[in-house]
Amino acid sequence: MICATIGDFALELPPFGAVAGLDLGTRTIGVALSDLRRSVATPALVIRREKFTLDAAQLLTLLTAREAKGIVLGLPLNMDGSEGPRAQSTRAFARNLEKLTPLPIAFWDERLSTVAAERALLEADASRKRRKEVIDAVAAGYILQGALDRLAQIGREDSRG
């Protein structure tokens, strides 16, 4: 099920359980996972893209093994907030993935997530080779952390009544 908003996504999630974050690129898919309380996003791995069926199978195997309860897909909006071809491609990926899993799927604005990930890796003094290997997973972590922070805020708002 593709959720229209992060609020709708929050309503579809059980109280506890990991959520996955995806940074969808043309050649790779960066994957991050949250802890069970959904407070911290951790980069997990990078999937080298081949074709959708193989990519989805690898992704869903991981999500099943980690007992993920939902998926947050980074939506690559243009800087003016409009959607271009990459955003349309991400939405198409979500529609195809929705047919293969009952997990709720949400989108999260990923503008500048790769820039933030690159900056963090540079500050950590990661080598160029290492940055290239992990950048997409780290970017997925930034995307997921943003969504987790918003989910926590929604939870606090709901508990206030």
KEROTOR-27354 format. One record per atom (N, C-alpha, C, O, CB): residue in one letter; x, y, z. Coordinates in steps of 0.05 Angstrom, whole numbers, padded with zeros to 5 digits, always signed. Glycine has a CB too. Layout:
BEGIN
AXYZ ...
This chain:
BEGIN
M+00017-00023+00000 M+00000+00000+00000 M+00018+00025+00000 M+00035+00028+00017 M-00019+00000+00024 I+00013+00042-00019 I+00028+00067-00020 I+00012+00088-00005 I-00011+00093-00011 I+00033+00076-00050 C+00024+00100+00015 C+00011+00120+00032 C+00015+00147+00020 C+00037+00155+00011 C+00023+00118+00061 A-00006+00163+00021 A-00006+00190+00009 A+00012+00209+00025 A+00025+00226+00014 A-00034+00201+00007 T+00012+00205+00052 T+00028+00223+00069 T+00043+00206+00090 T+00037+00183+00094 T+00010+00243+00083 I+00062+00219+00103 I+00077+00205+00124 I+00058+00200+00148 I+00062+00180+00163 I+00101+00222+00133 G+00038+00216+00151 G+00018+00212+00172 G+00002+00187+00167 G-00004+00171+00185 G-00001+00236+00174 D-00006+00183+00142 D-00020+00158+00134 D-00002+00134+00139 D-00012+00113+00148 D-00030+00159+00105 F+00023+00137+00132 F+00043+00115+00136 F+00044+00108+00166 F+00045+00084+00173 F+00071+00124+00126 A+00045+00128+00183 A+00046+00124+00212 A+00023+00107+00221 A+00026+00090+00239 A+00047+00151+00227 L-00001+00112+00210 L-00025+00098+00218 L-00024+00068+00210 L-00037+00052+00222 L-00050+00111+00206 E-00009+00062+00189 E-00007+00035+00179 E+00014+00018+00194 E+00014-00007+00191 E-00001+00035+00150 L+00031+00031+00209 L+00053+00017+00222 L+00044+00006+00250 L+00029+00019+00264 L+00077+00035+00226 P+00053-00018+00257 P+00049-00027+00284 P+00066-00010+00303 P+00084+00004+00294 P+00056-00058+00287 P+00061-00012+00329 P+00076+00005+00348 P+00107+00002+00347 P+00121+00021+00351 P+00066+00000+00376 F+00116-00023+00342 F+00144-00028+00342 F+00152-00044+00317 F+00135-00057+00305 F+00153-00044+00367 G+00177-00043+00310 G+00188-00057+00287 G+00203-00039+00269 G+00198-00015+00267 G+00165-00071+00272 A+00223-00050+00257 A+00241-00035+00239 A+00227-00025+00215 A+00208-00037+00205 A+00265-00052+00231 V+00237-00002+00205 V+00228+00009+00180 V+00253+00012+00162 V+00274+00018+00171 V+00214+00037+00184 A+00249+00007+00136 A+00271+00009+00117 A+00270+00035+00102 A+00248+00045+00096 A+00271-00015+00097 G+00293+00046+00096 G+00295+00070+00079 G+00310+00063+00054 G+00330+00049+00055 G+00309+00093+00095 L+00301+00073+00031 L+00314+00067+00006 L+00321+00092-00009 L+00306+00111-00011 L+00295+00050-00012 D+00346+00092-00019 D+00355+00113-00037 D+00358+00100-00064 D+00378+00086-00069 D+00383+00127-00027 L+00339+00106-00081 L+00338+00093-00107 L+00354+00108-00128 L+00348+00131-00134 L+00309+00090-00116 G+00375+00095-00138 G+00391+00108-00159 G+00388+00092-00184 G+00373+00072-00185 G+00421+00108-00151 T+00400+00102-00205 T+00398+00088-00231 T+00414+00062-00232 T+00406+00043-00245 T+00407+00106-00254 R+00436+00061-00216 R+00453+00037-00216 R+00453+00022-00190 R+00460-00001-00189 R+00481+00045-00222 T+00443+00035-00168 T+00444+00022-00142 T+00419+00030-00126 T+00405+00049-00132 T+00469+00031-00127 I+00414+00014-00105 I+00393+00021-00086 I+00407+00020-00059 I+00416+00000-00049 I+00369+00000-00087 G+00408+00044-00046 G+00419+00045-00019 G+00397+00037+00001 G+00374+00046-00002 G+00430+00074-00013 V+00405+00021+00020 V+00385+00011+00040 V+00395+00018+00068 V+00418+00013+00075 V+00381-00020+00037 A+00376+00028+00084 A+00382+00034+00112 A+00359+00021+00128 A+00337+00018+00118 A+00385+00064+00118 L+00364+00014+00153 L+00343+00003+00170 L+00343+00017+00197 L+00364+00026+00207 L+00348-00028+00174 S+00319+00018+00208 S+00317+00031+00235 S+00319+00009+00256 S+00318-00015+00251 S+00290+00046+00238 D+00322+00018+00281 D+00320+00000+00303 D+00290-00006+00308 D+00273+00006+00294 D+00333+00012+00330 L+00284-00024+00326 L+00256-00032+00330 L+00238-00009+00341 L+00214-00009+00336 L+00255-00055+00350 R+00250+00010+00355 R+00235+00032+00366 R+00233+00055+00346 R+00220+00076+00351 R+00247+00042+00392 R+00246+00052+00324 R+00246+00072+00302 R+00257+00099+00310 R+00246+00120+00304 R+00218+00076+00292 S+00280+00098+00324 S+00292+00124+00332 S+00318+00129+00317 S+00326+00152+00313 S+00298+00124+00362 V+00332+00108+00308 V+00358+00111+00295 V+00359+00096+00268 V+00352+00072+00267 V+00381+00102+00313 A+00367+00110+00247 A+00370+00097+00221 A+00400+00089+00218 A+00417+00105+00224 A+00361+00116+00198 T+00404+00065+00208 T+00431+00056+00204 T+00435+00046+00175 T+00419+00029+00166 T+00438+00033+00224 P+00454+00056+00161 P+00459+00046+00133 P+00465+00016+00134 P+00479+00007+00151 P+00483+00061+00120 A+00452+00001+00116 A+00455-00028+00116 A+00471-00038+00093 A+00492-00052+00097 A+00427-00041+00116 L+00463-00033+00069 L+00477-00043+00046 L+00470-00029+00020 L+00451-00012+00020 L+00472-00073+00043 V+00484-00035-00001 V+00478-00024-00027 V+00473-00047-00046 V+00489-00066-00048 V+00502-00006-00038 I+00450-00046-00059 I+00442-00067-00079 I+00450-00056-00106 I+00441-00034-00114 I+00412-00074-00077 R+00465-00072-00121 R+00472-00064-00149 R+00447-00072-00166 R+00439-00095-00166 R+00498-00079-00159 R+00436-00052-00180 R+00412-00057-00195 R+00418-00073-00220 R+00437-00069-00234 R+00399-00030-00202 E+00400-00092-00225 E+00401-00108-00250 E+00375-00103-00265 E+00374-00088-00284 E+00405-00138-00243 K+00354-00117-00256 K+00327-00111-00267 K+00308-00113-00243 K+00314-00124-00223 K+00319-00132-00290 F+00284-00101-00247 F+00266-00097-00224 F+00261-00123-00209 F+00262-00123-00184 F+00240-00086-00234 T+00255-00145-00223 T+00247-00169-00209 T+00270-00179-00191 T+00265-00188-00168 T+00240-00191-00229 L+00295-00178-00201 L+00318-00186-00185 L+00323-00167-00162 L+00328-00176-00139 L+00343-00189-00202 D+00321-00141-00167 D+00326-00121-00146 D+00305-00124-00124 D+00312-00124-00101 D+00324-00092-00159 A+00280-00127-00132 A+00258-00129-00112 A+00261-00155-00096 A+00256-00154-00072 A+00231-00129-00127 A+00268-00176-00109 A+00272-00202-00094 A+00294-00199-00073 A+00290-00208-00050 A+00279-00224-00114 Q+00316-00187-00080 Q+00338-00183-00061 Q+00329-00165-00038 Q+00335-00171-00015 Q+00363-00171-00076 L+00315-00144-00045 L+00306-00125-00025 L+00286-00137-00006 L+00288-00135+00018 L+00294-00100-00039 L+00266-00151-00017 L+00246-00163+00000 L+00256-00186+00017 L+00246-00191+00039 L+00223-00174-00018 T+00277-00200+00007 T+00290-00221+00023 T+00302-00208+00048 T+00300-00218+00070 T+00311-00236+00007 L+00316-00186+00044 L+00328-00171+00066 L+00307-00161+00086 L+00310-00164+00110 L+00345-00147+00056 L+00286-00149+00075 L+00265-00137+00092 L+00250-00159+00108 L+00243-00154+00131 L+00245-00121+00075 T+00247-00182+00096 T+00234-00204+00110 T+00253-00214+00132 T+00243-00219+00155 T+00227-00227+00091 A+00278-00217+00126 A+00298-00227+00146 A+00299-00207+00170 A+00302-00216+00193 A+00325-00230+00134 R+00297-00182+00164 R+00299-00161+00186 R+00272-00154+00198 R+00270-00137+00215 R+00312-00136+00175 E+00251-00168+00188 E+00223-00164+00198 E+00215-00135+00196 E+00203-00124+00215 E+00221-00174+00226 A+00221-00122+00174 A+00214-00094+00170 A+00183-00091+00169 A+00169-00109+00159 A+00227-00082+00144 K+00174-00069+00179 K+00145-00064+00180 K+00135-00043+00160 K+00111-00039+00157 K+00137-00055+00208 G+00154-00030+00147 G+00147-00010+00127 G+00171-00001+00111 G+00194-00007+00118 G+00134+00014+00140 I+00166+00014+00089 I+00187+00022+00071 I+00184+00052+00066 I+00163+00062+00059 I+00187+00006+00044 V+00206+00067+00069 V+00207+00095+00062 V+00225+00098+00038 V+00249+00092+00039 V+00216+00113+00086 L+00214+00108+00016 L+00229+00113-00008 L+00236+00142-00011 L+00218+00159-00009 L+00213+00103-00033 G+00261+00148-00015 G+00269+00176-00020 G+00258+00185-00046 G+00261+00172-00067 G+00300+00178-00020 L+00244+00208-00046 L+00232+00219-00070 L+00250+00242-00080 L+00251+00263-00066 L+00203+00228-00065 P+00263+00239-00103 P+00282+00259-00112 P+00268+00283-00126 P+00265+00284-00150 P+00302+00247-00132 L+00258+00301-00110 L+00245+00325-00120 L+00266+00345-00131 L+00289+00345-00122 L+00228+00339-00098 N+00257+00361-00150 N+00274+00383-00159 N+00276+00404-00137 N+00260+00404-00118 N+00263+00396-00185 M+00296+00421-00138 M+00300+00441-00117 M+00275+00459-00114 M+00271+00470-00092 M+00325+00458-00123 D+00259+00463-00135 D+00235+00480-00132 D+00211+00464-00122 D+00189+00475-00121 D+00229+00493-00159 G+00215+00438-00115 G+00194+00422-00105 G+00178+00406-00126 G+00161+00390-00119 G+00175+00438-00089 S+00184+00411-00151 S+00169+00397-00172 S+00181+00369-00176 S+00203+00363-00167 S+00171+00413-00199 E+00166+00353-00190 E+00175+00325-00195 E+00185+00323-00224 E+00171+00331-00243 E+00153+00305-00190 G+00208+00312-00227 G+00220+00307-00254 G+00219+00278-00260 G+00206+00262-00247 G+00248+00319-00256 P+00235+00270-00280 P+00236+00242-00289 P+00245+00222-00267 P+00235+00200-00265 P+00254+00239-00313 R+00264+00231-00250 R+00274+00213-00229 R+00252+00208-00208 R+00249+00185-00198 R+00298+00225-00215 A+00236+00228-00202 A+00214+00224-00182 A+00193+00206-00194 A+00182+00189-00180 A+00202+00252-00175 Q+00187+00209-00220 Q+00168+00192-00233 Q+00178+00163-00234 Q+00162+00145-00231 Q+00163+00202-00262 S+00203+00159-00238 S+00215+00133-00238 S+00213+00120-00210 S+00207+00096-00207 S+00245+00134-00247 T+00217+00136-00189 T+00215+00126-00162 T+00186+00118-00156 T+00181+00098-00143 T+00224+00148-00142 R+00167+00134-00165 R+00138+00128-00161 R+00131+00102-00175 R+00116+00086-00165 R+00120+00151-00170 A+00142+00098-00199 A+00137+00073-00215 A+00149+00049-00200 A+00136+00028-00198 A+00150+00075-00243 F+00173+00052-00189 F+00186+00031-00173 F+00167+00024-00149 F+00163+00000-00144 F+00214+00039-00162 A+00157+00044-00136 A+00139+00039-00113 A+00114+00024-00121 A+00105+00006-00108 A+00131+00066-00099 R+00102+00032-00144 R+00078+00019-00154 R+00083-00011-00160 R+00067-00028-00154 R+00067+00033-00179 N+00106-00016-00171 N+00114-00044-00177 N+00120-00060-00151 N+00112-00083-00149 N+00138-00045-00195 L+00133-00047-00132 L+00140-00060-00107 L+00114-00065-00091 L+00112-00086-00077 L+00159-00042-00091 E+00095-00047-00093 E+00070-00050-00078 E+00055-00076-00085 E+00041-00088-00069 E+00051-00026-00084 K+00059-00085-00110 K+00046-00110-00119 K+00059-00135-00107 K+00047-00156-00107 K+00048-00112-00150 L+00083-00132-00096 L+00098-00155-00086 L+00099-00157-00055 L+00108-00177-00044 L+00126-00153-00096 T+00090-00136-00041 T+00092-00136-00012 T+00068-00122+00001 T+00057-00102-00010 T+00118-00122-00003 P+00059-00132+00024 P+00037-00119+00038 P+00047-00095+00055 P+00031-00081+00067 P+00023-00139+00056 L+00074-00091+00056 L+00085-00070+00073 L+00076-00042+00063 L+00075-00038+00039 L+00115-00071+00074 P+00069-00024+00082 P+00063+00003+00074 P+00088+00017+00063 P+00110+00012+00072 P+00051+00019+00097 I+00084+00033+00042 I+00105+00048+00029 I+00099+00078+00031 I+00077+00087+00025 I+00109+00039-00001 A+00119+00093+00039 A+00117+00122+00040 A+00139+00135+00025 A+00160+00123+00020 A+00116+00132+00069 F+00135+00160+00017 F+00156+00175+00003 F+00166+00197+00023 F+00151+00207+00039 F+00146+00188-00023 W+00192+00203+00020 W+00204+00224+00037 W+00222+00241+00019 W+00238+00230+00003 W+00221+00212+00061 D+00219+00267+00021 D+00235+00285+00005 D+00265+00280+00010 D+00274+00283+00032 D+00227+00315+00011 E+00279+00273-00011 E+00307+00266-00008 E+00327+00288-00017 E+00351+00283-00020 E+00314+00241-00022 R+00316+00312-00023 R+00333+00333-00033 R+00357+00337-00014 R+00354+00339+00010 R+00318+00360-00036 L+00381+00337-00025 L+00406+00342-00011 L+00415+00319+00007 L+00434+00322+00022 L+00404+00367+00005 S+00401+00296+00007 S+00410+00274+00024 S+00437+00263+00015 S+00453+00257+00032 S+00389+00251+00023 T+00442+00262-00011 T+00468+00252-00020 T+00490+00272-00013 T+00512+00264-00006 T+00468+00246-00050 V+00483+00298-00015 V+00503+00319-00008 V+00510+00316+00022 V+00533+00318+00030 V+00491+00347-00014 A+00489+00312+00039 A+00494+00309+00068 A+00510+00284+00074 A+00528+00284+00091 A+00467+00308+00083 A+00504+00262+00060 A+00519+00237+00063 A+00548+00240+00055 A+00566+00231+00069 A+00505+00214+00047 E+00553+00253+00033 E+00580+00258+00023 E+00596+00275+00044 E+00619+00269+00050 E+00580+00272-00004 R+00583+00295+00054 R+00596+00313+00074 R+00603+00297+00099 R+00625+00300+00110 R+00577+00336+00081 A+00585+00280+00108 A+00590+00264+00132 A+00613+00244+00127 A+00630+00240+00145 A+00564+00248+00140 L+00614+00232+00104 L+00636+00214+00098 L+00662+00228+00095 L+00683+00217+00103 L+00630+00198+00072 L+00662+00252+00084 L+00687+00268+00083 L+00696+00275+00111 L+00720+00274+00117 L+00682+00294+00066 E+00677+00283+00128 E+00685+00290+00156 E+00696+00266+00171 E+00712+00268+00188 E+00661+00301+00171 A+00686+00242+00163 A+00695+00217+00176 A+00722+00208+00163 A+00732+00187+00170 A+00674+00195+00173 D+00732+00224+00144 D+00757+00218+00130 D+00756+00192+00115 D+00776+00177+00114 D+00780+00218+00150 A+00733+00185+00104 A+00731+00161+00088 A+00745+00165+00061 A+00744+00186+00049 A+00701+00153+00083 S+00759+00144+00052 S+00773+00146+00027 S+00753+00148+00004 S+00730+00142+00007 S+00791+00121+00023 R+00762+00158-00019 R+00745+00161-00042 R+00732+00134-00050 R+00708+00133-00056 R+00761+00172-00066 K+00748+00112-00049 K+00738+00086-00055 K+00716+00078-00035 K+00695+00068-00044 K+00761+00065-00055 R+00720+00082-00010 R+00701+00075+00011 R+00675+00092+00008 R+00653+00082+00011 R+00713+00079+00039 R+00679+00118+00002 R+00655+00135-00002 R+00638+00125-00025 R+00613+00123-00022 R+00664+00164-00007 K+00651+00117-00047 K+00636+00107-00070 K+00621+00081-00063 K+00599+00077-00073 K+00656+00101-00093 E+00633+00065-00046 E+00620+00039-00038 E+00595+00043-00021 E+00576+00028-00023 E+00640+00022-00024 V+00596+00063-00003 V+00575+00066+00017 V+00557+00090+00015 V+00537+00092+00029 V+00587+00067+00044 I+00562+00108-00004 I+00547+00133-00005 I+00517+00129-00007 I+00502+00144+00006 I+00557+00149-00029 D+00508+00110-00023 D+00479+00106-00027 D+00466+00095-00001 D+00444+00103+00005 D+00474+00086-00050 A+00480+00078+00014 A+00469+00068+00039 A+00468+00090+00060 A+00449+00092+00075 A+00485+00044+00050 V+00488+00107+00060 V+00489+00130+00079 V+00467+00150+00072 V+00454+00161+00089 V+00517+00144+00078 A+00463+00155+00046 A+00441+00173+00037 A+00414+00161+00045 A+00396+00176+00053 A+00443+00177+00006 A+00411+00135+00043 A+00386+00122+00051 A+00382+00126+00081 A+00360+00129+00091 A+00387+00091+00045 G+00404+00125+00096 G+00403+00131+00125 G+00393+00159+00131 G+00377+00163+00149 G+00430+00127+00138 Y+00402+00178+00115 Y+00393+00206+00119 Y+00363+00208+00112 Y+00348+00222+00127 Y+00409+00225+00101 I+00355+00195+00091 I+00326+00196+00083 I+00309+00183+00106 I+00290+00195+00115 I+00322+00180+00057 L+00318+00160+00115 L+00302+00146+00135 L+00302+00161+00161 L+00282+00162+00175 L+00314+00118+00140 Q+00325+00173+00169 Q+00326+00188+00194 Q+00306+00211+00194 Q+00293+00217+00214 Q+00354+00198+00200 G+00304+00225+00171 G+00285+00247+00168 G+00257+00237+00172 G+00241+00250+00186 G+00288+00260+00141 A+00250+00215+00160 A+00223+00203+00163 A+00218+00194+00192 A+00197+00198+00202 A+00219+00180+00143 L+00239+00181+00204 L+00236+00172+00232 L+00231+00196+00251 L+00214+00194+00269 L+00260+00157+00241 D+00245+00217+00247 D+00242+00241+00263 D+00213+00252+00261 D+00201+00260+00280 D+00262+00263+00256 R+00203+00252+00236 R+00175+00261+00232 R+00155+00242+00244 R+00136+00251+00256 R+00169+00264+00201 L+00160+00216+00242 L+00142+00196+00255 L+00142+00200+00285 L+00120+00198+00297 L+00151+00168+00248 A+00165+00205+00297 A+00166+00210+00326 A+00150+00235+00333 A+00136+00235+00353 A+00196+00213+00335 Q+00152+00255+00317 Q+00137+00280+00322 Q+00107+00275+00319 Q+00092+00285+00336 Q+00146+00302+00301 I+00099+00260+00300 I+00071+00253+00297 I+00061+00238+00321 I+00039+00243+00332 I+00066+00236+00271 G+00078+00219+00331 G+00071+00203+00355 G+00067+00221+00379 G+00049+00217+00395 G+00092+00183+00361 R+00085+00241+00382 R+00082+00259+00405 R+00057+00276+00403 R+00043+00281+00423 R+00107+00278+00407 E+00051+00285+00378 E+00027+00301+00374 E+00002+00284+00380 E-00017+00294+00392 E+00025+00311+00345 D+00002+00259+00372 D-00021+00241+00377 D-00025+00236+00407 D-00047+00234+00417 D-00018+00215+00362 S-00003+00233+00421 S-00005+00227+00450 S-00014+00251+00466 S-00024+00248+00488 S+00022+00218+00461 R-00012+00275+00455 R-00022+00299+00469 R-00052+00302+00465 R-00065+00316+00481 R-00007+00325+00458 G-00063+00288+00445 G-00092+00289+00441 G-00099+00311+00425 G-00122+00314+00419 G-00107+00289+00466 
